[in-house]
Amino acid sequence: MSGSADIVADGVARVETTPPATLPQLIIVGILSVAIMVIDGYDIGAMPLIVPQVSQLWGVAPASFGPALSAVVIGLGIGAFFFAPLGDRLGRRLTTVVSLAVIALATLGTAWSASVTQLFWWRLVTGTGLGACLPNVLAILAQVVPAERRASVMTLVSCGIPVGAAGAGIVVPVLTNAYGWQASFYVPATLMIAVTVLVALFLRQLPMPEPKAPAEPATRRRWHWTDIPVLAPLGKGLRLRTAIFSGLFCFNALTMYMLSSWLPTILQTSGFAFESASLLASAVQLGGLFGGLLLAVQIDRHRTNGALLTGYGAVALGLVVLAFVAPDPMRWGVLLLLIGAGVGGAHIALPAVAANIYPKAMLSAGIGLAVTVARLGAMAGPMAGAWLIGRQVSSGGFFLALLMPVAACALCVLAFAKAKLANGPSD
């Protein structure tokens, strides 16, 4: 692994040499990163699970919790757009630690909430912290992990989010039944406080260059709008890759959230019982874990474009077959596993692609901007699905409609290939 990283100051890139991280240091940073992702995934997954009980306790209709449930998604966009890029300018260590502290405090605030309005604001703050934290954690990994293993490690760590969300389905009922719904948030808040302290102490010892105050230039350079951290990926020479990467992230999120939001409903209207529908819906998440790891290996081998196109081709094939095959647990389960591997795998692995298309000094901003745009797709997907469901479209028609955003994803990958981006490292 190279011990250097590009640092941008006053628009001039320079190289600062640092000693490479040792294997024990890499293992520790990997473990801490996984812990952050798992706790964050649990935090995201816990909220929908406590709504039925809290609605009864407060005497509020479950539909009233809609804004509180969507607040995390909104906050993710705010944090990724406005605060994640600060890591490239103020330092990723500082930005990560502050973000973790905000998440811990907001999770405690969620447990202290006594109204739907309070829940909304605390979940919004939680999402903002997540949006600022996650891109910087991934950027730190990209900075210290050897280039030949970068995508695999980043994707493996990102798998912690769905693992944590799935774990919430097991842990939340136990804690809620034993100690009340508040315990479902006290536990992750306590763990996050501990992780925040460990991260703050450990990152101080990690050999990693941080942004430094630039030397006074001989001739003062005029201010440019790309000096704003969040807009840096839109600078000259970067606009095309940013547009393609953000578009790919957005269309993939639209497909993923449209499918995952309405799949249980589609399955039950197709004749599956509640238990069977829940099990089949989980096949998409399971496929995403395996697909993400397989895709990461191909990214490390500089076969990104081919792997993504193969994945989206498999998704399209699976959707077409689902549209015309009679409902059957075994056949539909295999097809949903395949679809999840393509779409869910890309959703997990795409942040690792950023390490191949942006300079290291701009990774937090690049990932943050793409995550922000992806939030638009994440919000549009469920609404598009609701529009189809409201018009009583058949399950086959629903699956065929998903071919449109999948095709848009494939076009973005082809644009990557034409522009000769994504397959090789950026530095």
Helices and strands as residue ranges (DSSP letters): E 4-9, E 12-17, H 23-58, G 62-65, H 66-78, I 79-83, H 86-90, H 92-112, H 116-144, G 147-149, H 150-158, H 160-179, H 183-203, G 225-227, G 229-234, H 239-269, H 274-300, H 304-324, H 329-357, G 360-362, H 363-390, H 395-401, H 403-419
